Amino acid sequence: MQRRKLGRTDLNLSIIGMGTWAIGGGNWKFAWGPQDDRESILAIHRALDLGINWIDTAPIYGLGHSEEVVGKALKGLKEKPIIATKCSLLWDRERNTSSCLKKKSIRCEIEASLKRLRVDVIDLYQIHWPRPDEDIEEAWGSIADLVKKGKVRYAGVSNFSVEQLKRIQPIHSVASLQPPYSMLERGVEDELLEYCSEEGIGVIVYSPMQKGLLTGKFNGERVKNLPKDDHRREDSHFQEPELSA
């Protein structure tokens, strides 16, 4: 498996990473339907065997469950992969989700993620979404403190614009940006990729296969048979006229 250095960090990532959005399971707003934890763990181990050396997850995936599954998969491994997770999206007892970038909230989130993942440090900690926009500087300062305390190795962001990157860079260096990027979602080509290249910001994209659509295995019938809590049923790319385009 080929590897590339992530921006100006010392993280040498395999060119393909292990995404864990789907393994969070069902029964939440952006679920992919029910999942088998045992199969998820086997898939993670198989990915590592094939040379993938980093796993990307987030607390919101399955409302904590994805991180828990990753933590179980890591147990007993002699060589741990690079772990990337995120912050900013919360949930309540009724499974309603919300966004928060306050310093106190991020401090609580990092401790919960460390516990679920069963690790002492997060290799790459990312702001999942820049919401609310007015709090991104406070959040970035909080993550910079976590780097100083040794709980986080590198700080990155996801779904940020160039303007938002410029606002936080004076506070602390940005290791990476994680935007959506596929043959169907190419907005990052307008200015984000060029800016990141100029600034030495690494780029790791999500949904490069457009949530499975670009595998060529989806048609109207298969979409109809997706689990009721699979969010792709409501995704415009999985609906006509885009599905057959």
C-alpha positions as CSV (number, residue, x, y, z in Angstrom):
1,M,0.0,0.0,0.0
2,Q,1.4,3.4,-1.0
3,R,1.7,6.0,1.6
4,R,1.8,9.8,1.5
5,K,2.9,12.4,4.1
6,L,-0.1,14.4,5.4
7,G,0.7,18.0,4.9
8,R,3.5,19.2,7.1
9,T,3.0,16.5,9.8
10,D,5.0,13.4,10.3
11,L,1.9,11.2,9.6
12,N,2.5,8.9,6.6
13,L,-0.9,7.8,5.6
14,S,-1.8,4.9,3.3
15,I,-3.5,6.4,0.2
16,I,-6.7,4.7,1.3
17,G,-8.1,5.0,4.8
18,M,-10.7,3.1,6.7
19,G,-13.9,5.2,7.1
20,T,-16.3,4.2,9.9
21,W,-19.4,6.3,9.3
22,A,-21.5,3.3,8.4
23,I,-20.4,1.0,11.2
24,G,-22.0,3.3,13.7
25,G,-25.2,1.3,13.1
26,G,-28.8,2.4,12.7
27,N,-31.4,4.5,14.5
28,W,-29.9,8.0,14.2
29,K,-30.3,10.8,11.8
30,F,-27.5,9.9,9.3
31,A,-27.4,6.2,9.8
32,W,-26.6,3.6,7.1
33,G,-29.0,1.0,8.5
34,P,-28.3,-1.8,11.0
35,Q,-24.7,-3.1,11.2
36,D,-23.1,-6.3,12.6
37,D,-20.3,-5.2,15.0
38,R,-18.5,-8.5,14.6
39,E,-18.4,-8.0,10.8
40,S,-17.3,-4.4,11.3
41,I,-14.4,-5.4,13.5
42,L,-13.4,-8.1,10.9
43,A,-13.5,-5.5,8.2
44,I,-11.2,-3.2,10.2
45,H,-8.7,-6.0,10.8
46,R,-8.8,-7.0,7.1
47,A,-8.1,-3.4,6.1
48,L,-5.1,-3.3,8.4
49,D,-3.9,-6.6,7.0
50,L,-4.0,-5.1,3.5
51,G,-1.9,-2.2,4.4
52,I,-4.3,0.5,5.4
53,N,-2.7,2.3,8.4
54,W,-5.3,4.9,9.5
55,I,-8.9,4.9,10.7
56,D,-11.2,7.9,10.5
57,T,-14.2,8.0,12.8
58,A,-16.3,10.5,14.8
59,P,-18.4,10.5,18.0
60,I,-21.6,11.3,16.0
61,Y,-21.3,8.1,13.9
62,G,-23.9,6.0,15.7
63,L,-23.9,8.4,18.6
64,G,-20.7,7.0,20.0
65,H,-21.0,3.5,18.8
66,S,-18.6,3.8,15.9
67,E,-15.8,4.9,18.2
68,E,-16.7,2.0,20.5
69,V,-16.4,-0.5,17.7
70,V,-13.1,0.9,16.6
71,G,-11.9,0.7,20.2
72,K,-12.8,-3.0,20.4
73,A,-11.0,-3.6,17.0
74,L,-7.8,-2.0,18.4
75,K,-7.8,-4.1,21.5
76,G,-4.8,-6.5,21.5
77,L,-3.2,-5.1,18.3
78,K,0.6,-5.0,18.5
79,E,0.8,-2.2,16.0
80,K,-1.9,0.4,16.4
81,P,-3.1,2.3,13.3
82,I,-3.2,6.1,13.1
83,I,-6.5,7.3,14.6
84,A,-8.5,10.3,13.4
85,T,-11.7,11.4,15.1
86,K,-13.7,14.6,15.4
87,C,-15.7,17.0,17.6
88,S,-18.5,19.5,17.5
89,L,-21.6,17.3,17.0
90,L,-23.5,16.3,20.1
91,W,-26.7,14.3,20.9
92,D,-29.2,14.0,23.8
93,R,-31.0,11.1,25.4
94,E,-33.7,11.4,22.7
95,R,-31.0,11.0,20.0
96,N,-31.5,14.6,18.8
97,T,-28.3,16.1,17.4
98,S,-26.9,19.6,17.8
99,S,-23.7,21.5,17.2
100,C,-21.4,23.1,19.8
101,L,-17.9,24.5,19.5
102,K,-17.5,25.8,23.1
103,K,-14.3,25.1,24.9
104,K,-16.0,23.2,27.8
105,S,-17.9,21.0,25.3
106,I,-14.7,20.1,23.4
107,R,-13.0,19.2,26.6
108,C,-15.8,16.8,27.5
109,E,-15.8,15.4,23.9
110,I,-12.1,14.5,23.8
111,E,-12.3,12.6,27.1
112,A,-15.3,10.6,25.9
113,S,-13.6,9.8,22.6
114,L,-10.4,8.7,24.4
115,K,-12.4,6.4,26.6
116,R,-14.5,4.9,23.7
117,L,-11.4,4.4,21.5
118,R,-9.4,3.0,24.4
119,V,-6.4,5.2,23.6
120,D,-4.3,7.8,25.4
121,V,-3.9,10.2,22.5
122,I,-5.7,11.1,19.3
123,D,-3.4,11.3,16.3
124,L,-5.6,13.7,14.4
125,Y,-8.4,15.6,16.0
126,Q,-10.8,17.4,13.7
127,I,-13.6,20.0,14.0
128,H,-16.4,18.1,12.2
129,W,-18.5,21.0,11.1
130,P,-17.8,24.8,11.5
131,R,-21.1,25.4,13.3
132,P,-21.8,27.8,14.8
133,D,-19.4,29.8,12.7
134,E,-18.8,32.5,15.3
135,D,-17.3,29.9,17.7
136,I,-14.6,28.4,15.4
137,E,-11.8,30.5,16.9
138,E,-12.8,29.4,20.4
139,A,-12.9,25.8,19.4
140,W,-9.6,26.0,17.6
141,G,-7.9,27.5,20.6
142,S,-9.3,24.7,22.7
143,I,-7.9,22.0,20.4
144,A,-4.6,23.8,20.4
145,D,-4.6,23.5,24.2
146,L,-5.2,19.7,23.8
147,V,-2.2,19.5,21.6
148,K,-0.1,21.2,24.2
149,K,-1.4,18.8,26.9
150,G,-0.5,15.8,24.8
151,K,-4.0,14.5,24.3
152,V,-3.9,15.3,20.6
153,R,-1.0,15.1,18.2
154,Y,-2.3,17.1,15.3
155,A,-5.3,19.3,14.7
156,G,-7.4,19.4,11.6
157,V,-10.8,20.4,10.3
158,S,-13.6,19.1,8.1
159,N,-16.0,21.0,5.9
160,F,-14.3,24.3,6.3
161,S,-14.1,27.1,3.7
162,V,-10.9,29.0,2.7
163,E,-12.2,32.0,4.6
164,Q,-12.7,29.9,7.8
165,L,-9.2,28.3,7.4
166,K,-7.7,31.8,7.2
167,R,-9.4,32.8,10.4
168,I,-8.0,29.9,12.5
169,Q,-4.5,29.6,11.1
170,P,-3.0,32.4,13.2
171,I,-4.2,30.6,16.3
172,H,-2.6,27.2,15.5
173,S,-1.4,25.4,12.4
174,V,-4.0,23.4,10.5
175,A,-2.7,19.9,9.8
176,S,-5.4,18.8,7.4
177,L,-8.8,19.5,5.8
178,Q,-11.4,16.8,5.2
179,P,-13.9,17.9,2.6
180,P,-16.3,15.8,0.5
181,Y,-14.8,15.0,-2.9
182,S,-15.9,12.6,-5.6
183,M,-16.7,12.6,-9.4
184,L,-20.1,14.0,-8.4
185,E,-19.0,16.4,-5.7
186,R,-16.1,18.6,-7.0
187,G,-16.6,21.9,-5.3
188,V,-13.2,21.7,-3.6
189,E,-11.6,22.1,-7.0
190,D,-12.7,25.8,-7.1
191,E,-10.2,27.1,-4.5
192,L,-9.8,24.8,-1.5
193,L,-7.3,22.3,-3.0
194,E,-5.1,25.1,-4.4
195,Y,-5.2,27.0,-1.1
196,C,-4.3,23.9,0.9
197,S,-1.4,23.1,-1.4
198,E,0.0,26.6,-1.0
199,E,-0.4,26.5,2.8
200,G,0.9,23.0,3.3
201,I,-2.4,21.8,4.6
202,G,-3.0,18.0,4.1
203,V,-6.2,16.9,2.4
204,I,-8.0,13.7,3.2
205,V,-11.4,13.5,1.5
206,Y,-14.6,11.8,2.5
207,S,-17.2,10.0,0.4
208,P,-14.9,9.5,-2.6
209,M,-17.3,6.8,-3.9
210,Q,-20.3,9.0,-3.2
211,K,-21.6,6.8,-0.4
212,G,-21.3,3.7,-2.7
213,L,-23.2,5.2,-5.6
214,L,-20.1,5.2,-7.8
215,T,-19.5,1.5,-7.4
216,G,-22.1,1.0,-10.1
217,K,-24.2,-1.3,-7.9
218,F,-27.1,1.0,-7.3
219,N,-30.4,1.3,-9.2
220,G,-33.9,2.4,-8.2
221,E,-34.8,-1.1,-6.9
222,R,-31.8,-1.4,-4.7
223,V,-32.4,2.1,-3.3
224,K,-36.0,1.1,-2.5
225,N,-34.7,-1.9,-0.5
226,L,-32.3,0.1,1.6
227,P,-33.2,0.0,5.4
228,K,-35.7,2.6,6.5
229,D,-33.0,4.3,8.6
230,D,-30.5,4.5,5.8
231,H,-30.1,8.2,5.2
232,R,-29.2,7.6,1.6
233,R,-32.9,7.1,0.8
234,E,-33.2,10.9,1.2
235,D,-30.0,11.8,-0.6
236,S,-30.7,13.5,-3.9
237,H,-27.9,11.5,-5.6
238,F,-29.9,8.4,-4.9
239,Q,-33.1,9.8,-6.3
240,E,-34.3,10.5,-9.8
241,P,-33.3,12.1,-12.0
242,E,-29.8,12.1,-10.5
243,L,-29.7,8.3,-9.9
244,S,-30.0,7.5,-13.6
245,A,-27.9,10.4,-14.8
